[in-house]
């Protein structure tokens, strides 16, 4: 029975629906990656929402039945995440930071409820974990001092560090090539190590102590390692280079827990290996591999390693495989998610011997953001331009083609979405640079009328090797942009992923050239449509998309676009050498700046500063280490020096993304106000 004042969703009249707002985004619950119970009857996922005006995130665990019944909240947070069922299904482990925890710790709870129990104490916190098959041990990753073998040693080091900070010591000293990432300075003197913890006693010891091994420092997670089914071995990715993270050619190593002996499962000077996953019988290891020595944009392939070595099995497929890799119970095939033409689907690689695989699409996106599989049950987390991430159950018994959606498992945002009127979205193909087809996603405003003229807004994606399209984006939400009355265009320009390896690699060494042609071909097409107002064209972009609007400003006349918005955009490739990814510049630009300044400058917006003409809103966060905020400040100062209308929105406590609710709402408000300021009255 519906509560008074809240009609069932199917009774909401279209006449009562309204356009979506930024406040609606922040009122929605955000569902995380699911984990399936061993019997496939239930799934668990973390759900995050924002409960107070300051926008403090609150995450709790929810259970979803695949057999019917309503979802049930399992924990009350406030910071519970990464839930994984135990092999026997009698417990769910998760990472949480609860009262008294200075760092995220590992907890377990019975699926029937009750109090969660902290499993031991990992002083340096838990990044990620996996269960051993016996359900008695857990392997976990943590930022530790490599010389520490037990947790007591870590506690002593933390006390010394806290004492130094209390005495005012804040210096950061390093000799590492990789020392900061996105918005964090990597912990001084620490590495990401694997530890093994006993669930009953909480005792833990280091698996890597006394070895040269460590996990990647770039966003380490549970895909970085895997445990053999019999619990005797652990496989993991490891960078053997003298400078961690400089060449980025990881190998996959396997270590025996009993003896500590290690052997390399996959290694090649040109190839990077990652994300190992054991087969059910433990005799094979699936992993990802990319030939980075041949090309910076080399695709991720599926590789199978066994006693005879490693073998590519997806090299004939013109798309990229992504982690996690999930084996079928009988070892006959592997499930994975991968992009295809602006969407992300769930795929199945059916293995034929050692060297071949047939790849078929099994679940269609939108965007398959996460999934898990047990037996013939699959649970996916899917979002689309029309809805935020939602959980679905599928039966993996179809002989061919897509698996039909068997059931929607969650209904967290159903009532709110039922009250919102969203515009439709579609993908079109245009002829772009080099006479090749280019995909453009169009998101129309609610109540779109093709007989009226509408303003048009480019939202140019970052990367550059990504591919937006049929997806829900919390920070650049196409539905919210379109609700302001704009027809929103996302151009998957040359260099974007999901359109084949050659398309992705086409821009390397000549940044800005083909992408600009693609955007401009789209603008020409848009301006010619009877429903578009050619006087009301706007362009915005973030990160590499910000680079693109700065590039466009220096290359296009003032009359082309009414205004630009540049969020976290690259302005000067030479000064960009202060970023956390400086080792990639030579691969993307084609040269180090000291070896071939002319080539770098030919791709540099700053070199074309004399051509700037168009009003621009510049947005940047001070904690952005991927595109340091000096980039945005220099661009803004250059605009002001030339008398070009400009506005700066700068956040002292935000990074590459604007994540705090109040700051994010201000971001949208400034964005829309800037466009409105430079808009003209629409035609009647």
HELIX and SHEET records of a PDB file:
HELIX    1   1 UNK A    9  UNK A   11  5                                   3    
HELIX    2   2 UNK A   14  UNK A   16  5                                   3    
HELIX    3   3 UNK A   22  UNK A   27  1                                   6    
HELIX    4   4 UNK A  151  UNK A  166  1                                  16    
HELIX    5   5 UNK A  222  UNK A  224  5                                   3    
HELIX    6   6 UNK A  414  UNK A  418  1                                   5    
HELIX    7   7 UNK A  433  UNK A  435  5                                   3    
HELIX    8   8 UNK A  478  UNK A  483  1                                   6    
HELIX    9   9 UNK A  501  UNK A  505  1                                   5    
HELIX   10  10 UNK A  513  UNK A  527  1                                  15    
HELIX   11  11 UNK A  544  UNK A  555  1                                  12    
HELIX   12  12 UNK A  575  UNK A  578  5                                   4    
HELIX   13  13 UNK A  582  UNK A  584  5                                   3    
HELIX   14  14 UNK A  585  UNK A  589  1                                   5    
HELIX   15  15 UNK A  597  UNK A  601  1                                   5    
HELIX   16  16 UNK A  605  UNK A  611  5                                   7    
HELIX   17  17 UNK A  629  UNK A  641  1                                  13    
HELIX   18  18 UNK A  661  UNK A  677  1                                  17    
SHEET    1   A 3 UNK A  30  UNK A  31  0                                        
SHEET    2   A 3 UNK A  42  UNK A  50 -1                                        
SHEET    3   A 3 UNK A  35  UNK A  36 -1                                        
SHEET    1   B 4 UNK A  30  UNK A  31  0                                        
SHEET    2   B 4 UNK A  42  UNK A  50 -1                                        
SHEET    3   B 4 UNK A  57  UNK A  65 -1                                        
SHEET    4   B 4 UNK A  72  UNK A  73 -1                                        
SHEET    1   C 4 UNK A  80  UNK A  85  0                                        
SHEET    2   C 4 UNK A  92  UNK A  96 -1                                        
SHEET    3   C 4 UNK A 105  UNK A 109 -1                                        
SHEET    4   C 4 UNK A 117  UNK A 118 -1                                        
SHEET    1   D 4 UNK A 128  UNK A 131  0                                        
SHEET    2   D 4 UNK A 137  UNK A 145 -1                                        
SHEET    3   D 4 UNK A 190  UNK A 198 -1                                        
SHEET    4   D 4 UNK A 204  UNK A 206 -1                                        
SHEET    1   E 2 UNK A 180  UNK A 181  0                                        
SHEET    2   E 2 UNK A 184  UNK A 185 -1                                        
SHEET    1   F 4 UNK A 225  UNK A 227  0                                        
SHEET    2   F 4 UNK A 233  UNK A 238 -1                                        
SHEET    3   F 4 UNK A 251  UNK A 256 -1                                        
SHEET    4   F 4 UNK A 262  UNK A 266 -1                                        
SHEET    1   G 4 UNK A 272  UNK A 278  0                                        
SHEET    2   G 4 UNK A 285  UNK A 290 -1                                        
SHEET    3   G 4 UNK A 301  UNK A 306 -1                                        
SHEET    4   G 4 UNK A 309  UNK A 312 -1                                        
SHEET    1   H 4 UNK A 322  UNK A 327  0                                        
SHEET    2   H 4 UNK A 333  UNK A 340 -1                                        
SHEET    3   H 4 UNK A 343  UNK A 352 -1                                        
SHEET    4   H 4 UNK A 356  UNK A 363 -1                                        
SHEET    1   I 4 UNK A 367  UNK A 374  0                                        
SHEET    2   I 4 UNK A 377  UNK A 384 -1                                        
SHEET    3   I 4 UNK A 387  UNK A 395 -1                                        
SHEET    4   I 4 UNK A 405  UNK A 408 -1                                        
SHEET    1   J 8 UNK A 425  UNK A 431  0                                        
SHEET    2   J 8 UNK A 437  UNK A 443 -1                                        
SHEET    3   J 8 UNK A 487  UNK A 492 -1                                        
SHEET    4   J 8 UNK A 454  UNK A 460  1                                        
SHEET    5   J 8 UNK A 532  UNK A 542  1                                        
SHEET    6   J 8 UNK A 563  UNK A 567  1                                        
SHEET    7   J 8 UNK A 616  UNK A 621  1                                        
SHEET    8   J 8 UNK A 646  UNK A 651  1                                        
END                                                                             
